Structure formats: C-alpha cells, structure tokens
Amino acid sequence: MVVTYSFAGDTIKKDTAKKYFLDMKGKVTQGKKALNRSFIRIYADSSPVVMQKIETDNEGWLAFQLPLQKFYTIKVSKVGYVTKIITVDAHMPKSFETGDYYFEFSIDLFEEIQGLDVSLLKDPVTKIFFNTFNKGFDYDYNYTVKINNDVKKLYQEYQQMLKAGKKQTPGDIKKPDETASDTAKKQTTVVQPPVVKKNTTGITFSIELFSSNEQVQKNSPQFKSLVNVKEYQDGTSYVYYVGEYQTIADAEKMKERIAGYFPSAAIIAFKEGKKLDLDEALKQTGK
C-alpha cells in the first residue's frame, strides 16, 4: 500500500508497509562501575558498513532498534578497553512477525594490557536469537556457558597481570570478596525478558510521542533518531507514535527508554489499525 503526502506543494509517495523492530537496551560496565562514553557499532548481515553507532550515557546505558529479519554483529568498545562482540539473529517465522520485541542485556569490559592474549574475544561473547518456543528473543545458553569458561581463564590471567603491576587503576582494585571468577560471570550477563503470551485479540500497544498541527517529516530531528515512527490524524492534528507491542509491559519499557527525550510520552492502543481507548484495550487483553 502506498499513500501520498503533500509537503509545501510537493507530492511525496510513502510506503506504509508495516515494519517491526527488536528494541534493545544495554548497559556497559567495568565490574560495578558504569562506563560512559562507550560505543556500540552495529553491522547488518555481511555488510562491512556501520549501520548505527551509539554512545552510552553517564550511567552506561544505551538503547537502539533493530529491524527484524536480519542478522546483526554488535561491537562494544571504549578507548583503552578490549572490544567485545554480540550477535543478534533477528530472523523469525513470518507468523511471529506481528509486533515489536524487547530485549535487555549488560556487558562488562576490561582494560587493555600489553601482552594479554584476547584473541578469543574475536568471537561473540553472546549469541541472541528468536526462540519460537518462548515466542521472544533469548540467548544461546550452551554457547554462553562455553565462552564464559574460556573468558574465566582470560580474567584469571588479567588479574595476575594486574598484580604484577603491568596495569592498575583505582577502578581495577577489587573488594576482597570479589574474585576473578565473580568478574568473569558478570561480563556476559543477559537479562531474559518474560515469556510473552500470544496476543490473539488483535490489540497492540504503542507510545505516543507528540501531536502537531503541521505534518512532520519522518527524518526530522524532532524524532531523536527513532527509525520506526508512525503517524495518524486526529481531527486537524497529526499524532506521532512509535512501536507496536503485543503487551502493555513491553510498551511501558519502551516508554521508559525514551522518557528523557519525550517526557509527555503516553501509551496508546490500536485494534486492527484503529485507535482504541486504553482502558478498553486493557479490559479486552485481560490486564
């Protein structure tokens, strides 16, 4: 389906085919210390071109969106620290491509030390994929156990080199009860989302960003780089919203994620493409 819009006398064709996303939120740390000014670089499929580059905030958090049905390589880095890699396989059966998904993770970086062999970190520390049984995104448990065992040995060597005085900063000093093994366990932490029950009501939840008396182009800086902004008309106003979630819980997480940019954001509901009163939507979905 194609709809035409008019901007200042020019007619623009816009593809309104639905596209769904995996919204990811992550935290980058060094032990218990948040690492601000860390970066992630996202590569799609086999392309060597960076699709997105995002910086963590002062508390080490960052958030981003990945279109479904692609494979992603995510490199987490900070100047002076060893880069780690996460992969996300966002492919899924078309029957599950009915809304946006959410996944949260954390990753622990450690400082570069001359002579420390970190070649094993050329492989991903975590592999995330769509689990058709849980109907949500999950991580490869067996792979993570294996890589954690390998990284545990690397951390032991890292700690030995710190004690030898090759590299030591106040952030490297561990409390007596925090061992190299404890640190290794932290570095590939994945926060599993709750199991999502299939929503058979046809109701979806979104986050309203703002309304405007004039139509706003989708590449406008007002959208703070959000890539899946949608629009509907309410009388003479244009209303802009993001996300299409099967549960209000996932919509709440997205709302929290963007609250700093859109403090007046609100959750709204749709049924079969038509706006529905939120209380009625909650009643019909049994929430």
N, C-alpha and C positions, 0 to 999 in steps of 0.2 A: 504494500500500500504506500502510495506517495501523496503527500499533502503539499500544497504550495503556500508560501507565506510572502507577504509583501513588505519590504523594508525600503523606505524613502523612495518609493516608486519602482524599485527593482523587484522582480519576481524571483524567488529562490525555491527550488524544489528540495524537499527534505524527506529522507527515508525514515518512516515511522515504524519500521520492523523492530520488534522487541528484542532487546539485548540484555542479558543478565550477567551479574558480576559476583565474584568472590571478594568480599570486603575483609581485609586482613589488618589486624592491629598487633604490633610487636613492641617489645622493649629490649634495648641493648644495654648490657651491664658489664662491669668487671667485678666479679664477686657480688658484693652488696651495693656497689657504687654504680649509679646510673651514668651512662656515657652519652653526654650531649655532643652535638656536632659529629655524630657518627653518620654514616651514609649507607643506603642500600641502592644498588643498581640492579634493575630488572631487565632481563633479556627474554624475549618471546620466541618459542620454538628454536630453530637453529640460527636465528639471526645474530650477527655479532654487534648489531647496533643497540645501544641502550634505549629501552622503551621508556623507562622512568628513572629518575634519580631523586631520592628523597632524603632529607636530613632529620635526625631526631631532635626533639625539643629538649628543654632544660632538664626534664625528668627522664630522658632516654627513650621516650615513646615516639612512635611513628605509625602512620596508617596509610593504606593505599588500596586501590581497587584493581582487580584482575578480571578482564573479560573471560567468560567460560569458554571451554572447548579449545584451549591452547596449553602448551607445556612451557613452564617458566623456570628460569635459573635466576636465583636471587643472591647477590653477593653483598655481604655485610662487612663494612670496613670502617676503619678510623686510622688517621695518621699515627704511626708508631705502634699499631696493633696488628695482629695476624688476622687476615681476612678469612671469613667462614662462609660456606655456601649452603643454601636451602634450595630444594627443588619443589615445585608445585605442579602436579599433573591435574589440570582443571578440566580434563575430558570427562564426560559422563554420558550415559544413555539419554537420548533426546526426551524420553518420557519424564526425566527428573529435571529437565531444564524449564522449570516453571516459576522461578523467582531467584532473588539474590541469596547468597550464603555468607556466613561469617565464620572466621577462624582467628584464634588468638595464639600468640607464641612469645617466647623470650629466648634470647641467645646471649651467651657470655663470651666476651673476647678477652684475650690476654696479650700482654705487651710482647713486641718482637725482642728476641735475644739472639745476638750473633752466635752462630754455631748450633742453634736449636733446629733440629730437622722437623719441619712442619709439612713435609710433602704429603702426608696422609690427608691433610685438610684441603687438598685439591679436589677431593671427593666431597659430596654433600654430607653435612652432619645430620640432616633431617630430610626425609622424603615425605611430602604431603600429597594425598590423593583423595579422590572421591570414593567413599565407601558406600556401595549400594545397599548393604545390609543396614547400616545405621542411617542411611539417607542424609549423609552430611560428610564434611571433609574430616579426614583422620590422618594419622601418620603411620608409617611403616614401622611397627613395633620391633620386629625381629632385626631389621636393619639398624634401628636406633640403638638397640642393645649391643650389637656388634661394634658399631662405631664408638659407642661410649666406652667399651672395654679398651679399644685402641687409644682413644683420647685420654683415658685414665693414665696409661703408661706415659703418654706425652706430658701430661700435667706433672707426673712424678719427676720426670727429667727437668721440667721447667722449674719446679720448686728447688731441686738440687742445684741448678744453676743460679737461682736467686740467692741461695745460702752461700754459694761460692763467691758472691759479690759481683757477678757479671752484670747484673741489672737489678736495681732495687729502688723503689719509690715508696712514699708513705702509703699509697694505695695498694701496694703489694703485700704489706705486712698483714699476716693473718692472725686472727684470735687463736688462743691455744687450742680451742675445741674445733677449729676449722682446718681439716686436713686437705691434702691434695685430692683425696678421693671425694670429699664433700664438694670441692670446687668443680671437679670433673662432672659430677652428677648434675650440676646446675647448667652446664654450658649448652645442653640441647633440650632444655625444658620446653614441652609443648603443652599448652593449656587446652584440653579437649573440650569442645563445645558440647552442650547437652544433646542427647538424641532428639532429632526433630521428627515429630509425628506428622504423617502426611495430612495436609490440609485439603479436605475434599469439599469445602464449602464454596470454593471459587473466590474467597475473600483474600486480599493481600493488604499489607500494611506498608506505608511509605512515610517519608519525613518531608514535611512542607518546609521550604527554606524561606520564601518570602513571596509577596504578591506585588505587582507593578501595574500602573495604569498604561504603561507602554511595553510593547514586546521587547524582550531582552535576547540578544543573540547568544547562542549556546557557547560560544568561545569567549564570552565576556569575563573579565577579571572578577566580576561580582560573584562568580560561582567558585572561586578559590581552587581552581584546577580540578573540580569534580567533573568526571567524564561521562556520567550517565544521567544527566539532569533531564527531567521530563517537564512537560507543560500542559496545563488545561485552562480553559477560560471559565471564569465565574462572573457572569454578567459582563461588565466592561473591563474587568481586571484579568491580568494574566498571572496564574499561580504556578510557581516553580517548585518541584519536589524531586526527591532522589530515592532510589531503592524500590524494591518490590519484594517484600518478605512474606514468608508463609506464616510466621508467628510474630506477635507483638513484642516478644522478648528480643528477637533479633533486631527489630526496628528500634527498640529502646537503646540497644548497644550502638547502633549507627548514630542515633540522635546524640548520645553522649560523646561520641567520637568527634562530631562536628560542632559541638556546642560553643567552642571557643570562637568559631567563625560566624555561627548563626545562632546567637543567644535566644532568639524568638522562635526557633525551630519547633515544630509540633508534629505529632504523629497523626496521620490521616489514613483512611481506609477506602478501598475500592472493591467493588464486586462486579466481575465481568466487564471491567473497563469503566464503570460508572462510580462516582464518589458515593460513599455510604457513611451515614452517621457512625462515629466511632463507638458509641455505646451499643448501638445495634450490631455492629461488627463483632464486638466482644461477646455479646449475648449469643450470636449465631455460632461463634467459634468455641463457645463454652469456657471463655476466660473470665 
